[in-house]
């Protein structure tokens, strides 16, 4: 099970800034929400090299069990998150329920659907099948006559650099409903195209003009790096080949 957070070491060390000293902290996992039954804890160090994100692969937990987790850094405890581990291999749970989401465009409206999922108590996992972020400048998504911008992206321009992609991920994570859902349920995620650019392929994308927007490979690498920093999956040796085969019980 992966737990995640981002540390803000100073007012200047905003996402994508590349600023801020390394930060040391502690993560904890407990069988109850007040952490009197702690089952795991370790120290961590994060720095600007990973945009001060923290991603921990917690091992040794019991299958099919509810746990709570939090982080402590700079003398402050994070909000508490909850997770339920998958049923053990070979078991036959009576049900496993997923919330399915995709195509979440921050500027197009509010993430009320995330809020409603977070308020439910009958799910096990959230499955996000891509387009967790969108890369466009404010007002540039959609056909002519599109309704417009409900709330502005950060940055307001189209994103190209590592700093840009980090800021856009942070913009999405600032949404209270999305944060609540992440804290409530474990996410299983994969990407589609907008995590880098619309209709991407091996050597380019529909929404990428090399003459004015630079080297596609550099842009793609920036989007992928920010994704692995700000999202649950662990970075892998072949970052473009993301194959997810979750095993739940005997299924």
Secondary structure, DSSP 4 states (H G I P E B T S, - for coil): -EEEEE---STT--TTS-----EEEEEEEESSTTSSSEEEEEEEEE-GGGTTEEEEE--SPPTT-EEEEEEEETTEEPPPEEEEPPPPTT---S---EEEE----GGGS--HHHHHHHH-SS-SEEEE-S-SS--PPTT-SSSTT----SS--SSSSPP-SHHHHHHHHHHHHT-HHHHHHHHHSEEEE---STTTSTTEETTEETT--HHHH--HHHHHHHHHHHHHHHSSSPP-SSTT--------TT-
